[in-house]
C-alpha cells in the first residue's frame, strides 16, 4: 500500500470519510473505512480520492461492493448500501466539492539537471570514449594492420 506517499496530497478533508466507523470488528472493536479497505487490499487513500471524483451513485455502488465483500458481521446488521450511502456523503465531493480529482494532486515541475551533474556526465563519456579508443589502438598494435609485428616506428614493443 502506498498511503504514506498519498496522505499529504489528500489533506484533512478526507478524514471524516476515512476514519468513519463502518461497524464492529469480530473482536468488538470499531471497524473504520481505513481498516476495512486495507483488509480488502485496497489503498484507502487512493480509493477515497477515486470515490470523490465519481458521481455519487457510482461511488455508492463501488463502496457498496467493497463493504459487501467484508466478513459477515462487520457491518453490525446494516445493509452495505445504507452504509455506503452514509459514507459517500462524508466525501468532500458530497459537500459541494466541484474540483476534478486531478486538482488534488500537486503540480510537479520537470526535473532540472545541475551544471555539476551535466559536467560529470560529459567527463564520464570522455573517459569511456578514451578507454575504448586506447583498447582498439592496442588491439591494432598486436597484429591487426601492423602485419603481426609488435613495433611502432621501428621500436619493438614487449609482447603481452
N, C-alpha and C positions, 0 to 999 in steps of 0.2 A: 504494500500500500504506500502511496506517496503523499499522504495527508500532510506530513510535516512541511513539504515544499509548497503546498497549496494553501495552508492555513492563513498565512499573511495576506494572500490575494483576496480572500473572501471577505474579510472584515467581520465585525461583530453582528452585522445584520442577519447572519445565518444562524447565530447561536440559539435563538428561540426554537428554530426547527431542529437543529442537530442535537440539542440536549433535551428535547421534549420526551416525555415518557410515553412509551407505547403500551406497556403493561408490566406484568411481573414476570421475572425470570423463574425458572424451575426451583431455585433456592429461595424465592420470596423477594429478592432484590428487584428494584425497578429497572426495566429494560428501556434504554434510551434509543433514539434513532441511530446515533453514532454506533453504539454497541451492536444493535440489530443488523445494520448494514455491514459492519465489519465481520460479523459472524457469517454473513452470506457471501463473504469475499468480494464485497463491493466497496470501493473507496467512498466513505461518507461525504467528504468534501467535494469530490468530483460529481457525485450523484446530486448533492444539494445544488450545485451550480447548474447542472444539466436540467434538473426539475424546475428551477427558477426560470429557465429560458423557454420552457414548454408552455403551450396553452393549458389552462387549468384542468380541463377534462382529461387531457393526455397525461398530465403529471399525476392526477389522481389514479388513473388506470395503471400507470407504471408503478407507482408506490403501492397500490393495492396488490399487484402481483408479487412484489417483493415481500410485503408483510404476510401474504398468504403462504409463502414458502418457509416462514419461520416455524419452529417446532410448535406443536399443539399446546395450548395453554399459555403461550407467551403473551397473547393479546387480551387476556382477562375477560373473555366472553363477548367482546365487541367484535363486530364484523370487520374484516380487513378494509372494506370500502369506507366504513364510517371513520375508522382510524386514519386512513389515508386522506380523506377529505379534510379532517381537522388539522392534520399535519401540513398539508399543502397550503392551507390558509395562513400558516405561520411563515411561509416563504416570503421574501421581500417582494416578489412579483405580485403576490396576492394583496400586498399593502399598497399597491399603486406604482410599483417599480416598472418603468417603461423602457429602461435602457436595455439594449441587447446584452446577451451573456458575454460576448467578447469585450464589452466595456469594463467588465470586472477584471480582466487580465491586464497586466501592466504593459505599457509600450516599451519595447526593448530597442535601444539604439544598436545599429550594426557595430560589430567589434572593430576597434581601430588598433592597428599594429604600431607599436612604438618604433622609433628610428633605431633603437638599440637592437630590437628583435630582428628588424629587416637587415641590419648590418651583419648580425650573426648568421642569418640565413645565407647572405651573399658570401661571407667568409667560408661557411661550410661547403657551399657549392664550388668555390675556387679550390678548396682543399681536396675535395673529391675529384675534381677535374685534373688536378695536378697528380694525384695518385694514379689515376687511370692513364694519364699521359706517360708518366715515368714507367709504369708497368708495361705499356706497349713498347716503349723505347727499349727497355731491357730485353723484351722478347725478340725484338728486331736484331739486337746485338748477338743473341745466342744462336743465330743461324738462319735467320729469315733472309733478308736481302743482302746480307754480308757473305753469302756463299758458304756458310758454315764456318767461316773464320771467326776467331774471337779477338778481333782487334779493331781499333778505330784509328785511322790516320797512321798506320804503321806501328802503333803501340799495342803490344799484346796485353789483353786483359786476363786476369785469372778466371779459370772456369769454376762454375758453381757445382 
